[in-house]
Every structure is written in structure tokens, then in C-alpha cells.
């Protein structure tokens, strides 16, 4: 039996997203749209924070061995260039086929991204160990106090 929404001509948005997004991604060269959506998971946090995929260009009629055009902050360009073969390997492993053969870098300021959620507040330091505390308890209390002090000083 059909859902009442389906019978009324309504459908969940999730069913339409793929059909709507495919032409948009294809227009910008992202036949493999997951490069955009999974970039952080593919390359890892440090690289994802300083790079952005712009487009994936293929030879006419091909959908493999493409060139990934990557926007990179200037200070990270040399690092990304040295890691480019690993980035290509990670992308291809992610997709299970040779989607990317080369990376072309473009030095540019990255476009604005959603900010990461703020870090949870650090717990308050535990009270100093009692007089009969073990050496381990004393060391842990000192470590906790030093970490709390450092967090206050750095604003983290």
C-alpha cells in the first residue's frame, strides 16, 4: 500500500536531490560529486583545511584518469605538491577506480566554509590530592592543573 504522501503526489526531497544535483555537478566537472562531499574524509583534516577541489576534468568522452583542479592556500602549495601522488592514490582508492591521474594546483584564498563547532568546555580541574594521596594521584592532579592553566591562557 502506498504512503499517503506518495498518493498525494508528494515525495521526500532526498529522492530528488540526485537528479537535481547531477547536472549541476557535471556542469562544473564534478562527475564524481563525492570529491566535494567527502573531501575531508578522503584527504584528512589538515589537507582539507587548506585545500578545496574546484573541478575534475576528463578527456572528451572519458570518465577516468582525470585532472583534479585543486585550490590551495599559498603556504601549503609546496606540501600539497609533494603529497600529490598520495592524494591521487587516496582519491582513487576511495572511488575504487582511477578517477584522477593528475592534480593541477591553483594558489588562491579558499572560499568561506562552515565553521567547525566550538570545542566543548574543559572540565574544571580536580581538587588537589589529599595528604595521603599516592604519587600517581599527585602527578595526575598536577597534570590536570597544568592543562587547565594552559587552556585558560590560550583561550581553548
Residue, then its C-alpha position, 0 to 999 in steps of 0.5 A: x500500500x502506498x504512503x499517503x504522501x506518495x498518493x498525494x503526489x508528494x515525495x521526500x526531497x532526498x529522492x530528488x536531490x540526485x537528479x537535481x544535483x547531477x547536472x549541476x555537478x557535471x556542469x562544473x566537472x564534478x562527475x564524481x560529486x563525492x570529491x566535494x562531499x567527502x573531501x575531508x574524509x578522503x584527504x584528512x583534516x589538515x589537507x582539507x583545511x587548506x585545500x578545496x577541489x574546484x573541478x575534475x576534468x576528463x578527456x572528451x568522452x572519458x570518465x577516468x584518469x582525470x585532472x583534479x583542479x585543486x585550490x590551495x592556500x599559498x603556504x601549503x602549495x609546496x606540501x600539497x605538491x609533494x603529497x600529490x601522488x598520495x592524494x591521487x592514490x587516496x582519491x582513487x582508492x576511495x572511488x575504487x577506480x582511477x578517477x584522477x591521474x593528475x592534480x593541477x594546483x591553483x594558489x588562491x584564498x579558499x572560499x568561506x566554509x562552515x565553521x567547525x563547532x566550538x570545542x566543548x568546555x574543559x572540565x574544571x580541574x580536580x581538587x588537589x590530592x589529599x595528604x595521603x594521596x599516592x604519587x600517581x594521584x599527585x602527578x595526575x592532579x598536577x597534570x590536570x592543573x597544568x592543562x587547565x592553566x594552559x587552556x585558560x591562557x590560550x583561550x581553548 
